[in-house]
């Protein structure tokens, strides 16, 4: 058995042979890291040989099989905004048998993976893509994209401690980078905050709030970089237009030398699912930071600026 594959012809080489892990990621099956694990588990076959190492370069003429199924052909890169409800796991499979995001996505959506994850009880904007390489690019802290959250906490907020988060904070040996946190409103024993961070470590918002004796009882991601949740309703999926995708991640496409797909227009509704606890975020009247029902949004989902716009910091 060998891990070698067919040498690409000069014309194929000009099209860019690539590592097998990158090829699987571009097909939208998984991330590069997951692809390396799949190879170690013997799940990937190239030209009839089971791979034992990810250090393999493949070209257009190579036959790739994953879990007994031929690798789908490469599709142009696409990106979607999805309003994740609370109570769904952001994973392809869940060992506890809980319902996942991918169980309720519209049936006509192609195979997609998520850009990062949201916790079980976290709701709001989740980006989906058919390109694992794009997902990896958008997840990297070096991309510099901010993640913005609306956070409801139980407890009394000390504004000075919030300001101190801008210097970063270490909790239980974990160093968190600078965080912008603004107190929007204290309502009795609860308060609403706007929190912006750029790293997105596991349970970062919850851990940081707990370090200040504040318990998060609602967490809504409202923006990921230039892409906004806007007025996308719970369970809705909307594709990011080609022009917007190209403009916002131009470096990614330039480095790879290709173009995003021409998307379909319109909004798709996910499969019916149990209504989450609490009032729907889709009807935010009277809530802090709510938008007017009649407002229009840009292709990224961002409502027009006005008197309700969160102040610049």
Secondary structure, 3 states (H helix, E strand, C coil): CCCCCCCCCHHHHHHCCEEHHHHHHHCCCCCHHHHHHHHHCCCEEECCEECCCCCCEECCCCCEEECCEECCCCCCCCEEEEEECCCCECCCCCCCCCCEHHHHCCCCCCCCEECCCCCCCCEEEEEEECCHHHHHHHHCHHHCCCEEEEEEEECCCCHHHHHHHHHCEEECCEEECCCEEEEEEEECCEEEEEEEECCCCCCHHHHHHHCCCCEEEEEEEEEECCEECCCCCCCEEEECCHHHHHHHCHHHHHHHCCCCCCCCCCEEECCCCCCCCCCCCCCCCCCCCCCCCCCCECCCCCECCCCCCCCCC
